[in-house]
Amino acid sequence: MLLSQWLLTTCILISSYVQAADQFKPKVVRTESRDWFAIYPFDDSTVLLKNEDTLLSISDNNGETWRAVEGINDAMWCYVDKQYPKTRAFVSSKVGNKIYMTEDQGKTWTTVKINAKEYSNGGKSELNCDLVSHPTKPEILLAECYVCDYDQGQSSENITKRSISSLLDNVLNSITRDPTCRDEVFISTNSGKDFTKLNIDLKESEESNLLFTELDCEFAIATKQSKNIDEDSTIYCIRKHFYGHESNDENETRYLVSSFVKTSNWGKTFEELPELKGYLVNYFEAFDSQLLVITQDDAYNRHSTQKVWISKDFKTFKEAHIPTQLRFMINGLISEDSVGRLTMPILRSIHDKKDSSDKNEDNKKMHHTGNIVSDILISDSRGTKFTFVEWMNSDDIFSREISSFKSLKGTLFGYTQEYPNYGNEGSDFKVRLKSKVSVDNGNTWSNLKIVDPENKSKYSCNIDIPESCSLNIMSMFGNTKFMTAGIMMVNGAVSDGGRSSWSELNTFISRDGGLTWKLAFEFQTITAFGDYGNVIVAVPYDPESDDDSQSEFYYSLDQGTTWTEYQLEKTILPMQLISTTPDGSGLTFILNGLNMDSSGGSRWRWNDKKETNFVYSLDFSDAFEGKACVDSDLEKWYIAGGNCINGAKYSFDRRKADSKCLMRKLYEDLAYTEEICEKCSDDDYECSYEFVKDSSGKCVADFELLSLSGSCAKAKNGKISLKPKQRIVNTLCKVDMKIEDVLVPCTEVDSPENPDNIITVSENKFDSALLTYKYFDTASDESLLMMTLDNEVYVSHDGGKNIKKVNTNREKIVEIVFNPFYSKDAYLFGRDGGLYITHDRGQTFTKSQLPETRQLGLKLEFHATKQNTFIYYGGKDCDSMFSEKCHAVAYITTDGGETFSEMLNNGIHCKFSGSTFKDPYNEDQIICQILDSSNGKKKLVSSTNFFKSDSQTETLFEEVIGFMSTG
């Protein structure tokens, strides 16, 4: 009996992967290429483009066959125009000042060039450009170019390489730029036949040294769905000049001059925006329902505080309230939802200056570089008040992200990556993941629930309690663009909030828009969808992850209920898997992968042949013998479980999972049915400007916002009557809720005539009294550490306006030490021997362990030029502080506290004198004071090899009282 049950279970599991394998197989066609590349499909078409080395190839049959495009043998990169994805594409040339353009899906190509007189300064110049199409007027094009001047002796090839390199530096926000290169923007009103330079006048500064210039121009309407149709001929531009001196120091002093203007006649004339005159504009972006502008307060400090301005009519502006100091760049990361709410990630730099004189490789590995998303803010529907996504508000989090979906109105996915305060535990690096889903535009969030009874035993926690056991994903990767009726796949791990390694991530599937999930594969895959989710293709990242070294893909024709394996003849590393129909309606896919060879040597290595890339065309057109679904094969599926979203319910008529048919509505966009909700609910309202949500979700008055709004100017008897809630912009519900007024006291509210003069006060509560605090000495932001009487440490990056507790796993902190030579570094000493280290002003902390000694409270000594080298003093043989054996030992670390070694017995005070004195100079010289516990005498000694040998140790004074350094 038990044997039969086991066999039955095994057969069921096997059948879930091989169901219908003998009935249907997709048509698979393989082609070979020399190099890796990306493939670009036109919308509503079987035409694909690929850029292979310098050649451009095209396919008219979804990638089954390819041919070279005649006349294009200098291609650098290509892209399908996002404004006109059905017909238009561009190809940049490696030669410079040449772009190829097609407006008929690659049947014919024209060469776009800009006349040299438009960009040359009288000498020789070279430029590289991208073309941007007007969303509703295809004949209007902007050419965003990077122009470099060069001498007569330089070759065209060299200057093209230099301009491309400088362009990449510009994109990557490099601190220094080639001063002979500049941004220029040109406009064409006849589909690229002629271009005219947009001349943005900017008054030169008295500063003499111009480092570089930047120019950015955008159409006022972002897409065809823009509500700003009256401004369809408007272009906004910002010209910026940076003055100063070349330096790799991120705290360098620069002077910024900018001009923010608009033109309504295609660049013939420009005018300033009156409401922003006098402000230093640093960035702008046009969205469908609003224009966002960011201004910088201090022209000399690129990390000075910034203001956010919103214009709903693209004419008048209102300053948005930000609950923290905005100092770091957020370019290109802001997004807008369907009702006009903005999601704004705030970046903070964790770039540490590397000292080239530090020869210690371990030291160099300790440096962090780049940016982290430190906070995510979401605005109200008017765009003028931002609040934190509170569940993401932790300083241990290294990465934060929020994704939205075109096919899932109101649905947001948030996910964070947290690197706990632990030391390095080997190559299988672990990270703590946290993920949540919101189906009401971010008002409420819930964990990703696992509903998977047949696999319940495979999870390390109880999936019946989603509050403590849920799916946590690394990221949505490229899956946010898929078009399905609630069918989704992600890579993630089910956990109770503990750490997960890369090898523990599996593939999961959802059929209800991400509310519930179940296991699809016990390994990671890259996935793509066709027929609105009724055809799914999944390819393992690692072919050996299914215990089979041969590459394969899996496909499902029943929305992920069962899977069939298709074995490939070649072993590949998958680089790209896409549906050839971007609207999600098609039945063909492209799998693009590197040809890998696992024979001999390492597990993966490049194949020795020139043809290192395979392109597979996967065609599912013959599935279910070509049968198309009828009404009886369909079910109605509601987004958000049928709840109202923005005042309406949204549903799809999707195929039942077990129906033996496909929708077969090729090139039809996924369409939903909208049912207007009669009565408005709390979900159709948000807190009014002067109010914020408390911990219970109630809208309560905020005195800072009251001051900023000026509402109290109308107060009578020190009070004013206000509505705590306001209807969300663009919500569709019919019958409004009755919102009762509340009386708000105004006696403590300042209402000066000039809002810039308002002094705001923020209140934060600690569990015990504040003992001490200290600021990091940097210009980047107002970061500080605070310690309370109960030995808890808090960090703030905006001068104390918002504070977060530093996670020390409940270990009490006894001391905070700042590095006097590296202003971003601080060390927290734990009572149990933990050492918590930050190299980025408290943005992130790592944990190491102090030597097993008694902490003596002696001051750390730091090396002046080697960031991760310092001396710590611990008591050895100190079972009791009064023991005759108890003595001090000087320990040294050269890896930032990851490891310590014993340097000098009885050392109580040392200085890295060689790192501070210039003459005579020996970088490794250390002077130390030694205490002889037998007689209480002190002597002064020096060494140039960390006291490793007597031959390099010298006694300077046999007896001293003490010593100090003025270096």
N, C-alpha and C positions, 0 to 999 in steps of 0.2 A: 504493500500500500504506500509506504513512504517513498519507495523507489519510483512508483508510477507518478506520485505527486511531483517529485523532483524532475522527472522527465517532462511532465506537462509544463511546469514552470520554465524549464530550460527552453522548450520549444516555443513558448510564448515570447520569451526574451529574444530569441533568435529571429522569430518571425517579425518582430517590430523593426528589425534592420533590413530584412530581405524580402518583405512582403511584395508580391507581384513582380519579383525580379524576372521571372520567366515569361511574363505577359507583356511587359513594355520596357524598352530601354531607349533613352534619349539618343538622338543623333549627335555624335561627337566627332569633330574634325580638328586635327592638330596641324598647325603651321609652325615653322621655325624662324627665328630671327637672331641677329648678332648681338644685340644689346638689350638691356632692360629699358622699358619705356612705359608710359601710361597710354591708355586708349580712351578716346573721347567720342561718345555717340551723339549724333543729332537726335533731337526729339521728334517723335512721330515719324520715324524713318528707319530703314535698314542700313543706313550709311554710317560707317565708323572711320575715324582718323587715328593714325598713330605716328609719332615722331621718333624715328629710329636713326640714331646718330645724326647725320645732317640731312637725311632723306625724309620725305613725307610720303606715307602710304595711305591708301584709301581702300575700303571694302564696301561693296554694294549689297552684300548678302549676310550681314550680321557676323562678319569675321571668318567666314568659311574660306574665302580666297581674298588675296590682297594684290594690289598693283601700285607701283610707284607713280606719284604725281609728276608728270613731265614739267621740267623747267624749275623745280624747287629742289635744289641739292645743297642748300646752305641753311637749312632749318635749325633753329635753336630750341624753341618750344612752341607748342600750339595750344589753342583753347577754343572751345565753342562759346559763342557770345551768349551770356546768361540772359540778355534782354531779348534776343531773337534766336533761341536755341534750335529752332526748326530749320533755319536756312544759313545762318551766318557763322563764320569761324575766322580766326586770325592765326597767322604763323609768323613769328619773329625770326628775322634773319641774323645769322652770325656776322654778316658783313657790316651791319650797322646802317641806320637810316634806310631801312627797307622792311616793310611788313607786307605779307601776302594776305589777301582777303577774298573770301568767297561769299556769295549771297545766294547760291543755288546748291547747297550741300556738296560742294567740292567739284561740281561739274566743270566750272570755269573759275579761274583765279586772276585777280588783278594785283598789280604791285603798287603799294602806297608809299610815296616818298614825300619828304618835306623839303622845300626849296632851301638851299644853303643860306640864302640871304636873310631868311627868317630867324636863323639861330646863330650864325657866325658872327663873332665880334671883330671881324676884319682879318683874322688869321685862319688857321686850319682848325676845324672842329669835327667831332664825331658824336653821334647820339644814338641811344637805344630807347625805344618807345613801346608803350602799350596803348592800344586803342580802346576807348570806352564809348559805347553807343548810347544815344538818348533813348529813354524807355518808350517814348511814343512817336518820335520823329526819327526814323531810321537813317535819314540823310545827314543828320547832325552827329558828328564824331568829335571826341576830344582825344588828342594824342598827348599822353603823359610821358614826358621824355627826360632822360638824364644826359646832359650835354657836357662833353669834356673838350677843352682846348688843348692843342699840342703844338710843338715846334715843327718846323719844316723837316727836320732830320728824322723825326719819328715815323715809323711805318704805320699804315692804317691798321694792320693786324694788332700791333702793340697797343694802340690807343683804344681799339675796340675792347681788348681784354681789360684795359685799365678802367674804361667807362663801365663795363659790366661789373668789375670788382667794386668800384665805388658805389654802383647802384645797389649791390647786395649789402654793402656796409650801411647804406642809407636805410634799406628795409630792416636791417637788424639793429637799428638804433645805435650804431657805432658812435663812440665818444668823439673820434676824430674822423674827418672826411677829407677827401682830396680837394684842396682849395681851388684847383683849376676846373673843377666840375660843378655843375649847377642843375637845378630843376628848371624845366621850362614846360609850358602847356600850350598846345596849338589847337585851333578849332577848324573844322571843315563843315561847310553847309551843303556840300554836293557829293556826299558819300565817299570822301577821301580823294577826290580829284585835285583839290587845292586845300592848303592849310594856311592859316594866319596865326601869328603869335599873339597870345594874350599878354598884353603889356600891363603889368601891375606895378604902378609907381610906388616906391617906398623911399621916404626921406632918409638919406644916409645919416648914420650916427656920427657923433664926434669921435667915437672910438676909432682908432686907426687900423686895427688888425682884424679884418674880416676873415673868419674861419671858413664859413660856408653859408650857403643859402638854401632854403627849401620853399617849394611852391606846391600847393595842393588846390585843385579845383574840382567841384562836383556839381552835377545838375541838381536843381532844387527838388525835382521829383525823383524819388529813388527807384520806383518801379511803376508798372502800369496801374497798380492799385493805389497809387498815391492820392491822398485827399487834397493835395495842393495843386489842383489842375489849373488854377489861375496863374500859377508861377511856372508854367511849363517851358517858358523861354528864359527863365532865370538861371544863372550860374553863379555859385558862390566860390570865392577864391581867398586863400590866405597865403601871403608872402612873408617869410621869416628870414631875418638876417641874424647870424650868430657871430658875435665879436669876442675876442679874447686871445688866449695863447694855447698852442697845441699842447695837449697833455693827456696822459692815460689815467689821470686821477679823476674819479667820478665826482669828487668834491671841488673840482676846479671852478674858478670864477669865470662865468660867461655872462655876456650881456646880450639880451634878446630884444630885437626890434621887430614888430610885426604890423601887418596891415590886413584887415579883414574887409573885403569889398564884395559887391555883387554887380552883375551886368544883366540887363534885360533885353539887350539887342545883339546878342552873340558876340560880345567882346568889343564892340565899337566904342562904348564908354563904360566907365565904372563909377560907382558911388559907394561911400561908406554907409554903414548901418548906423543911423543917428543914436539909437539907444545904447550902442556899444562903443561909441566914440570915447576915447580916453582910456579904454580898457586894453590890456595886453592879451590879445586873443592867441591861444596856443593850439587849439584844435576845434574842429567842427564836424558835424555829420548830419546829413539830411535823412530822415525816416519818412515813412508813408504819412504819418499824421503830425509830425513836428520836426523842428530844427533844433539841434542841440549845439551849444557853443560852450567851450571851456576857456576861461581866462586865468592868467597867472598873475599873482599879486606882486611879485618881486622880479624885476627884469634881470637882476644879477644872481639870482639863486634858482636854478632849474628845478630844485626840489621845494620851492616855496609853495604855500597853500594856493589852491586853485578854486575857482567858483564855477558852478554849472548853471547855465542859462537855458531856458526852454521857451520856444516860440511856437504856439499852436497855429497862428495865422501867418507865420513866416515874415512877420513885420515887427510886432511888439514882443518884448522879452520879459520874462520874470525869472528872478534868481531862484533856483531850486535849493531846498534845505537838505544838507548832507549831515548825517549824524556823527561824522568824524572828519578829520582833516584829510582833504584830498590833495595828495602831493605827487603821486607817481602816475606815469603814463597809462592810459586805458584805451589807446587808439585801436579802433577796429574790433573791440571786444564787446561793445554795447549792442544789445538787441532789443527789438520792440515786439510786443505781442499784439493780438487782434483788437484789444481795446485801448491800446496806447501806452500800456505800462512798459517801462524801460528796465531791463536787467543790466546792471553795471558792475562788472568785476573790477576791483581795485588791485592794481599791481604794486608790489613793493620789491625793491631791489635787494638781492642778497649777494651782490657782487663784492668780493673781497679782493683788494689789491694784492697781487702776488709779487713777492720780493724776489727779483731775479738773482740776488746775491745769496739766497738761501739754497744751498746745495743739497739739502736733505730732501730726498724724494718723498719720504713719509710726510714731511711738512706740507709739500705741495699737494698731496692727495687730500689734505684736510680742508682745502679751500672750497667754498661753495661759489658758484657763479650763476648769473642769470636773474630771472624774476620769478616771484611766486604770486599767485592770486591770494592775497591775504584776507580779503573780505568780498562778499557779494551783496550788493544792494538792489532792492526792487522798489520802483517808484509807485506812487498812486496813479490812477488812470489819467490824471492831468499832467503827470510828469514833473510836478514841482515839489514833491516831498518823497525822500528816499528813506527806507528803513532796512535794517540788517535782516538777512536770513538767519535767524537766531540759532538754529540747530547746527549751522556751519561755523558758529562763532567760537572757535577754539584755536589757541596759538600753537598747538601741536600739529595742526593740519598744515600740510605742505602744499597741497593742491586742492582747489575747489572748482567745480564746474556745474553749470545748469544747462540742460538741453530742452528745447521745445520741438514740437512736431507739427508739420503742416497738416497732416491727416488726423491729428488728435487735438481738437480745440480744447484749450484750457489745461492741457496736460503738460507738466514739467517734471523732469527727472533731475535730481541733485545727487552729486556724488563727491566724496572727499577722499583724499589719501593722506593718512597720518603716519608719520615716522616716529614711533615711540622713543622714549629716552632710554634706549638700550645700545650697547656696543655692537660692533660688527660681528655677525654670527655666521660668516661664511658666504659662499657664492649664492646660495639660495636665499636671497634677500627677502625679508618679510616686511609687510606693510599692513597697517590697520585700515580697512576700507569701511566706509559708511555710505549707504545709499537710501534715498527716500523718493517717493512719488507724490505729486500733488495733482489733483484733477480739478482744482478750482483756482488756477492761475497763481499758485503759491500762497494762498491764504492759510491752508492747512496742509500738513505733510504726514505721510505714514510710511512705515517700513515696507519693503518689497516682500510680500507674503509668499511663502512656499506652500503650495497645495499639491502634494506629490506622495500619496499614501503608499504606492508600490515601491518607492525608493526611500522610504522613511528611515530604514536601518542604515542607509549610507551617510546620513548626516550626523555630525558630531554634537548637535544640540536638538532640542525638541521643537520641531517645526510647527507643532500645534500652538506654540506660544510665540507669535510673530514679534511681540515686543522685545523678546530676548533671543530670537533665532530667526534670521531673515536673510534674504539674498543681498549681497553687496557686490557691486560691479566696479571694475577698474575704470571704465569709461564707455560711452556709447560708440567710440571710434567714429566710423563714417555712417552709422546706421540712422542718424537723425533725418536723412533725406528719403528714407524708404516711404512708399505709398501703399499701405495695406489697411485693411479694416480691423485694426486692433491686434494684428499678429506681429510679434516682435521676437528677436533673439539677441542675447548678450552673453558676454563672458564674465563670470564672476565666481564668488565663493559663498557658501552658506555658512554663517558663523554667528556666534553670540557677541560679536564685537571684538573678538581677539584678532591676533595677527594672522595674515595669510601670506603664503609665498606664491611666486609666479607659477610653480608647478602644481599648486592646489586649485587653480582656476579651472572651471568647467564651463560648458555651454548650456544655457537655459532658454526656455521658450515660454511666451505668454500669448494667450488668445483673447485677453480682455483689456488690452491697452496698457498692460504693465501692472495691473492691480495684483494678480496672482501669477505664479511661475512654477514650472516643473523642469526637471533635469532632461536635457536632450542628449548630451554626449558627456562622457567623463574625460573630456579634454577640450582644449580651446579650438575654436573654428573661426573662419571668416565666412560670412553668410550674405546671401542676396535673395531677393524675392521677385516672383513673377506672377502674373494673373491676380494681382492685388493680394498676394500671400497664399494662394492656393498651390503654387509651386515654390518650393524652397530648396536652395542649394547651399550646402555647407561643406567647407574644405578645411581639414585639419591644418593648423600652422605647421605642425611637426608630423610628417607621414608615419613616424614610428609610435605616435601616441596611442594608436589602436593596436599595438603589438604586431604591426605589419610594416615592414620597411618600405613597401611599395606605396607610391602616392595614390590617392583616391579622392573622390568626392562622394558625398551622400546627398540624396535628394528625397523629398517628401511631396506626395500629391494629396495629402489629407491634413494639411495645416500642422504638420509636425507630430501627428499621432504615431505614425510609423515611418521608417526610413529604409532606403535601399542603397547599398554600396555599389559604386561603379569604380572599377580598378583602372588606373591609368598605366600606360606602358612605360612612361618615364617618371623618374623621381624628380619632383620640383619643389621649390620653396615658393608658396603662393604669395604674389605681390599685389594682385588686384583681382577682385571678383565683382562684376557688375552685371546688372540687367542692361541689355542693349536698348531698352525702352525706358527712359528716365521717368515716365509717368506711372510706371509700375504695372502696365497692362499687358506687356509682352510675354513671350514664352521662350526667348532665347537669352543666353548669358555668355559672357566672355570671362574665361579664367586665364590670367596672365601670370606666368611663374618662371623663376630662374631654374635652369637645368642644373641640378646638383648631382654630385657623384659621391657616394658614401663608401666607395671601395678603397681600402688602404688609408693609413694615416688618420687624420681627424674625421670626425663624424660627417662634417659638411666641408666641402671644398668646391671651388669653381671647376666646372668641366673644362678640360683642356681645349675643346673645340671652340671655334669662333662663334658657332651658333649656340649661344648660352641661354636663349630664351625660347619658351614654348607658349604659343597662344592657342587655347582650346575654345572652340565654338560649341556651345551646348544648346541643343534644340529640343524642346519638349512639345512641339506642335502636334505630334501624333498621339499624345497621351489620351487615354480613354477613347481611342479610335476617332479622334476629332470631334467628339460629342460636345455640344454647347449646352450650358445649363438652362433650364426652364424655371418658371416660378416655383414649382414644387421642390426644387433643389435649393431654394434660398431660405434664409432666416433673417430676421431684423435684429441688428446688433446696435446697442446704444453706447455712446461714449460716456464715461464716468458713471456707469451703472444706471443710466437713465435720469440722472440728476440734471437740473437746469444749469447751464453754463452761460454766463453773460446774458441771462434772461431767455434762453432757448434750450431745447433738447435737440441733440444731433444723433442721427442714426444712419446706418448703412444697410443696404440689402446685400448681404454677403452669402457666399455659398456655404451650405452645411458642410462640416468637416468630412462626413462620410459619403457625400454625394459623388457619384462616378461621372463627373463632367468638369469642364472648366468654363469660366465666364466668357472668354474669347471675345472681349470687347476691345480689340486692338486700337491703340491710340486714343481711347476715351479716358479722360481724367477721372480719378476716383471721386464720385459725387456723393454728398451726404444730403439727407432730408432734414430740414429745419422746422421744428415745431415751437412756435412762440409760447412762452410760459405766461399764463394769465396774471397771476399775482407775483409781485416781487417779493424776494426774501432777503435775509441778512446777507446772502452771498452777492446780492446786487448792489450792496452799499459798502462804502469804505469810510474810515475815519475822516472827518473834515480836517482842513489844514491845521487848525489849532489843537487837534487832538491826536493822541497816539494810543495804541492798544496796551493794556496792562497785562499781567500774567494770566488773567482769566479771560482775556479777549475783549474786555470792555473798553470802549473809547473814552479816555480820560483827558482832561485839559493838560497841555504841556506849556509851561510858562515861557520857555524860550520861543516856541512857535507863536504864542500869543504876542510876544514882543515883536517878532519879525513881521507878523501879519498887520500890526497896527490896529487890530480890532478894538482894543481897549480905549482907543481915542473916543469912541462913542459911548463909553461906560457912563452909567448914572448911579450915583451913590456907591461908587467903587465896584460895581458889578455890571456884567453884560450878559445878555441872553443869547446863547448860540446853539445851533443844532450840532450834536456830536458826530452825526453821520451825514454823508452826502451820497447821492446816487452815482454809481460808476458810469463814466462816459461810455456811450455806445452800448450799454446793456439794453436788451430788447423787451424785457418784461413790460406788461401793460399797466397794471394797477400798482401805484406806489405804496410803500409802507408809510405809516404815519410816524414821523420822527419827532419826538417831543423835545422842546428846547430845554436846556439846562442853564442854571445861573452859574457864571464863572467869576470868581473874585479877581479884580484887577489891581488891587492895592500894592501888590509886590511886583507889578509888571512895569518895565520901562518902555516908554513910547517916544523916543527922541525923533526929531524931524528927519534926521539922517540915519537910515537903518545901519549904515556902516559903522556908526558910533555905538551901537548896542554892545554892552558888555554882557556876555552870556555866562551863566553859572550852571555847572553840571554837578549833580550829586551822585556819589557812589557810596555804597555801604559795605563795610568790612565786617567780618565775624569777630574781630578784636581790634584793639587800638593800633594805629599806624606807628611803627617804631622808627623807620628810616626810609628815605628814598633818595635816588640819585639819577640824573639824566646821563644818557650816552652823549658824549661830546662830538656830535656829528651835525652836519648841515642837512642831512637827508630828511629827517623828521624829528619830532619832539618825543623820542622814545625814552622811557625811564623804567626803572625797576623799583618796586616798593616791598618792604618787609613789615609784617605785623608782629605784635607781641606773641602770637601763638606760632611764630616761625613759619608762616606761609608767605610765599612770594607772588607778587602780581606784576604784570607788565602792561604798559600802555604805549601806544605809538602816536597818540595825538594830544600829548600834554596832560593826560589824566582824564580826558573827557570820557573815554571808554577804557575799561580795564578788564583784564582776563587773568585768571589764576594760572600760574605755571604748574604744569603737571609733573609732580615729583613722585608719583605713586605713593602718596601719603607720607613720604619721608620728610621730616622737619629740617628746615634750613637754618644753619647756625651763623653763616656769614656769607656776604656777597662781596666779591673782589672784582674791580674793573682793571683791565690792562691799560696802563698809562701810555703805552706806545701805539696801541691799536684800538682806536676809539669805539669800534663796534663789538669788542670782545668783553665778556664778563663770565665769572665763575661762581657757581652757587655750591657751597659746601654743605653736604647733608650730614645729619647727626649719625647716620649709620654707615658713613664712609662713601656715600655716593658723591660724585662730582658732576655737576650739570653745567655744560659749556655752551655758550652761544657765540657765534662769530658774525652775527647779523642783527645786532641791536635787539635781541630777544624775539626775532621772528621765529627761529627754530632753536631747539636745544637738543644736544646729544648727551648721553650719560656714559661715564666711565667710573672706575672704582679706585679710590685712593689706596695707598699701601696700608696693610693691616697694622696700623700704629695708632697711638692716641693723638688726637688733634691738639696741638699746642697753642693755636691761635696766633702763631707768628706770621708776619706779613709775607705774601708771595713775592718772589723776585722774578722779573720778566726780562728776557733778552730784547734789546732795542730794535734789532733788525730781523730776528727770526720769530715769527708770530707764534709758533707753537712750542717754543722752548721756554720753560720756566722752572723755578725751584720751589719745592714744597718741603716744609719742616714737620716731621712727625716724631712722636715719642716712642722709643723702642724699649722693650723690657719694662713697661710701665704698668704692671698689675696695680700698682699704687703710685701716685705722683710723688710719694715720700720714699719710695724704694731706692736703695743705694744704686741699684742697677739701672734705674730709669735715666735715660739720656736722650738728647736730641740727635736726629739724623737728618741730613740734607739730602733730599731725593730730587732727581732731575728727570724731566720729561722732554722729549724732542718731537713728540707727535700730538701735542695739544692735550695731554692728559690721558690718552688711550693706554699708555704704559708708563711706569716709573721704574727707575733704577737707583740703587743706593749710591750716592756720590761721596759723601763725607761724613764720617762719624763725628759726633759732637759739634757739627756745624750749626750755628744759631743765627748767623747773619751773613749773607753772601751778596755780591754784586757782579753782574756781567760787565765788568769795567771795560773790557775790550770792545764791547758793542757801543759804548757811549763816548769813549775818548778817541779823538782823531789822531793824536800824536803824543807819545808813540802809540802805534795801533797794532793790536793783535786781537782779531775778532773773537777768539776762543778764550781770552784771558778772563779768569774769575778770581775775585778777591773774597776771602771768607774769614769770618771771625770764629774761632774755636773755643769752646768752654771746657776746661779740664775739671770734671766733676769732683776729682779727688782733692783739689786744693782751691777751686773756685777761680783760678786765674784764666785770663783770656789772652790768646795770641792771634796774630794776623798772618794769614798765609795766602799764597796765590798759586794758580795752576793754569796751564794752557791746554790741558787735555782732560778736563773734568776730574782731576785728581786720580787718574787711572794709574799713574806711575810716579814714584818718588823723584825720578830724574827730572821731571818737569814740574815739580812742586818746590816752591821756595818760601821760606819763612821770612816775612817782612819785618815783624816786630815780635819779640819773645813775650812781651806783656803789654796789653793795651786796656784802656777803659772801654773803648768803642771806636767806631769809625763812621764816617758819612761821605757821600759823594756829591759833588756839585755838577757832574756831567749829565 
